[in-house]
């Protein structure tokens, strides 16, 4: 019943607040399962996590009640009372995919390949559609970073396909 | 006092070697470069540049760091004035008033008063830091674990409740930060928490990964989700970045007042640069003879808050160096930098690593001066950076942030963590939850537990020790006041709504 009254934005925030409450419960559950090594000191390693768990759930509950009473958070960069902008899950998904591919490919295909894909993907998510130029910029960025880090700063990055091509 | 002075001179000797001076110069350049980029505040700028610093020796690296610290702030104010996109909360006011000045064709004067004001404030505040921090460290040697715990709880309360639009949302951020801080093996018993059998998680979550991901990835995700990314108009600057005699006359008092407001509010855990800059703006507006100019581009409204912002940045270094307690996101990154060289800031720092800490303080002076000399002439170069199309800008920031997360341990686990934390950063922005309390929670949570355990070990498990003695009692009394205090701060919120 109450749910009908709150806006779409409110429902999202309610879910957020609810997960915070559940996070607290989860931390408490994890703490209760903790394997405590023999000969522990006066204060159990469980005491502090239990306090954090209780605090997290409490804060979650207060936030839930705040949202139910219509006190919603103001999105970053917006003024209170601005119209609600429905998030574009499509652009977010593209962005997450670009980052995710970087994470997966980094140690398989090497830094240059995965960073090029990531850079290209993010600029695509942000609306750039000049594919050839975007690709060139991505590649130049990845190569510049790769060489300034590996050769200039001696910080190793996975070479991947380029293993042996550029030496080292 | 006399001792501090001679130590400071030794510090200058450390900093004035050609190599270290070069690192200082490089730091000012890189700091400004990254700070100028829209959407990057000082904390993220330093976080992104951390891997670079780790390749040189500790003294040089920290000197470079000091330069980056001030450089990133200078860069941030340039962006605020010319682009009206404040990279962090401390520049909001500068964006408000400075951008109006720029639109009225007075960009040069706004940039000059910001730069010179930051220099004046930075120099005075660094001097106060040089004499204040060792004194505080001496005092801090007498503080017992229970007292430290009280200080940390005070920091939690102030950072959690003073930032953002509502107190509960600050505490939400703090709670999530505390949970992230729990991950890994308990320091004393070795018991595993929230690791889900993942070996990489045993050492805990890297703070730098959290900072870089929550700022860079969180912001990119948020902007992408709102698809409101339009290329903001960069205001052109005609003439030189300089001020007239009249501008000077109107600026110098706000600079000094801003310093007087910014520094003390940095020393006490008042939650970063937001409060002092708003306060300084309020003061300038209240006592100005040209009240009607405020909101339309009053130079006092740039001079005061910019000075307050810089003095505040030096102020937060006092508890960071002397107590090991960071009270802003930026100070937290500097603390992490110290820790990555196995140097633990705190009362002992001035005795165990005098060379490093005084070299750092001397570098703050040098960096501040270099910036004044470098920045005003280089301003046209920095403006070019603002013209990078935003899709390439965010692609670069995202990719570079992931690199920073990876390069720390060469582990993809850190990247997975970054992805999750980035999503949390998105949620926080969407629901108006401030970021800084999370970072404070991640860093100070484990410390709070450490002092909590130490206190109870001293008392053999008697919880009364937590409020025994005058020091904890004083701190907890202040805490009670702070809960009433936010009501006073509410004027700030009303004021923000009016703009």
Boltz contact constraints between the chains, C-beta under 6 A:
constraints:
  - contact:
      token1: [A, 13]
      token2: [B, 431]
      max_distance: 6.0
  - contact:
      token1: [A, 16]
      token2: [B, 427]
      max_distance: 6.0
  - contact:
      token1: [A, 16]
      token2: [B, 431]
      max_distance: 6.0
  - contact:
      token1: [A, 27]
      token2: [B, 179]
      max_distance: 6.0
  - contact:
      token1: [A, 30]
      token2: [B, 194]
      max_distance: 6.0
  - contact:
      token1: [A, 34]
      token2: [B, 191]
      max_distance: 6.0
  - contact:
      token1: [A, 36]
      token2: [B, 191]
      max_distance: 6.0
  - contact:
      token1: [A, 37]
      token2: [B, 189]
      max_distance: 6.0
  - contact:
      token1: [A, 37]
      token2: [B, 190]
      max_distance: 6.0
  - contact:
      token1: [A, 40]
      token2: [B, 189]
      max_distance: 6.0
  - contact:
      token1: [A, 41]
      token2: [B, 188]
      max_distance: 6.0
  - contact:
      token1: [A, 42]
      token2: [B, 456]
      max_distance: 6.0
  - contact:
      token1: [A, 42]
      token2: [B, 457]
      max_distance: 6.0
  - contact:
      token1: [A, 42]
      token2: [B, 461]
      max_distance: 6.0
  - contact:
      token1: [A, 43]
      token2: [B, 453]
      max_distance: 6.0
  - contact:
      token1: [A, 43]
      token2: [B, 456]
      max_distance: 6.0
  - contact:
      token1: [A, 45]
      token2: [B, 186]
      max_distance: 6.0
  - contact:
      token1: [A, 45]
      token2: [B, 189]
      max_distance: 6.0
  - contact:
      token1: [A, 45]
      token2: [B, 191]
      max_distance: 6.0
  - contact:
      token1: [A, 48]
      token2: [B, 449]
      max_distance: 6.0
  - contact:
      token1: [A, 49]
      token2: [B, 182]
      max_distance: 6.0
  - contact:
      token1: [A, 49]
      token2: [B, 193]
      max_distance: 6.0
  - contact:
      token1: [A, 52]
      token2: [B, 178]
      max_distance: 6.0
  - contact:
      token1: [A, 52]
      token2: [B, 182]
      max_distance: 6.0
  - contact:
      token1: [A, 55]
      token2: [B, 175]
      max_distance: 6.0
  - contact:
      token1: [A, 56]
      token2: [B, 175]
      max_distance: 6.0
  - contact:
      token1: [A, 56]
      token2: [B, 179]
      max_distance: 6.0
  - contact:
      token1: [A, 59]
      token2: [B, 171]
      max_distance: 6.0
  - contact:
      token1: [A, 59]
      token2: [B, 172]
      max_distance: 6.0
  - contact:
      token1: [A, 59]
      token2: [B, 175]
      max_distance: 6.0
  - contact:
      token1: [A, 62]
      token2: [B, 168]
      max_distance: 6.0
  - contact:
      token1: [A, 63]
      token2: [B, 168]
      max_distance: 6.0
  - contact:
      token1: [A, 63]
      token2: [B, 172]
      max_distance: 6.0
  - contact:
      token1: [A, 66]
      token2: [B, 168]
      max_distance: 6.0
  - contact:
      token1: [A, 73]
      token2: [B, 169]
      max_distance: 6.0
  - contact:
      token1: [A, 73]
      token2: [B, 431]
      max_distance: 6.0
  - contact:
      token1: [A, 73]
      token2: [B, 432]
      max_distance: 6.0
  - contact:
      token1: [A, 74]
      token2: [B, 165]
      max_distance: 6.0
  - contact:
      token1: [A, 74]
      token2: [B, 432]
      max_distance: 6.0
  - contact:
      token1: [A, 75]
      token2: [B, 430]
      max_distance: 6.0
  - contact:
      token1: [A, 76]
      token2: [B, 429]
      max_distance: 6.0
  - contact:
      token1: [A, 85]
      token2: [B, 226]
      max_distance: 6.0
  - contact:
      token1: [A, 87]
      token2: [B, 225]
      max_distance: 6.0
  - contact:
      token1: [A, 88]
      token2: [B, 225]
      max_distance: 6.0
  - contact:
      token1: [A, 88]
      token2: [B, 227]
      max_distance: 6.0
  - contact:
      token1: [A, 91]
      token2: [B, 224]
      max_distance: 6.0
  - contact:
      token1: [A, 91]
      token2: [B, 227]
      max_distance: 6.0
  - contact:
      token1: [A, 92]
      token2: [B, 221]
      max_distance: 6.0
  - contact:
      token1: [A, 92]
      token2: [B, 224]
      max_distance: 6.0
  - contact:
      token1: [A, 92]
      token2: [B, 225]
      max_distance: 6.0
  - contact:
      token1: [A, 95]
      token2: [B, 221]
      max_distance: 6.0
  - contact:
      token1: [A, 95]
      token2: [B, 224]
      max_distance: 6.0
  - contact:
      token1: [A, 99]
      token2: [B, 419]
      max_distance: 6.0
  - contact:
      token1: [A, 102]
      token2: [B, 402]
      max_distance: 6.0
  - contact:
      token1: [A, 103]
      token2: [B, 412]
      max_distance: 6.0
  - contact:
      token1: [A, 103]
      token2: [B, 415]
      max_distance: 6.0
  - contact:
      token1: [A, 107]
      token2: [B, 412]
      max_distance: 6.0
  - contact:
      token1: [A, 115]
      token2: [B, 399]
      max_distance: 6.0
  - contact:
      token1: [A, 118]
      token2: [B, 399]
      max_distance: 6.0
  - contact:
      token1: [A, 119]
      token2: [B, 395]
      max_distance: 6.0
  - contact:
      token1: [A, 119]
      token2: [B, 399]
      max_distance: 6.0
  - contact:
      token1: [A, 122]
      token2: [B, 394]
      max_distance: 6.0
  - contact:
      token1: [A, 122]
      token2: [B, 395]
      max_distance: 6.0
  - contact:
      token1: [A, 122]
      token2: [B, 398]
      max_distance: 6.0
  - contact:
      token1: [A, 123]
      token2: [B, 391]
      max_distance: 6.0
  - contact:
      token1: [A, 123]
      token2: [B, 392]
      max_distance: 6.0
  - contact:
      token1: [A, 123]
      token2: [B, 395]
      max_distance: 6.0
  - contact:
      token1: [A, 125]
      token2: [B, 224]
      max_distance: 6.0
  - contact:
      token1: [A, 126]
      token2: [B, 229]
      max_distance: 6.0
  - contact:
      token1: [A, 126]
      token2: [B, 391]
      max_distance: 6.0
  - contact:
      token1: [A, 126]
      token2: [B, 394]
      max_distance: 6.0
  - contact:
      token1: [A, 128]
      token2: [B, 391]
      max_distance: 6.0
  - contact:
      token1: [A, 153]
      token2: [B, 55]
      max_distance: 6.0
  - contact:
      token1: [A, 155]
      token2: [B, 407]
      max_distance: 6.0
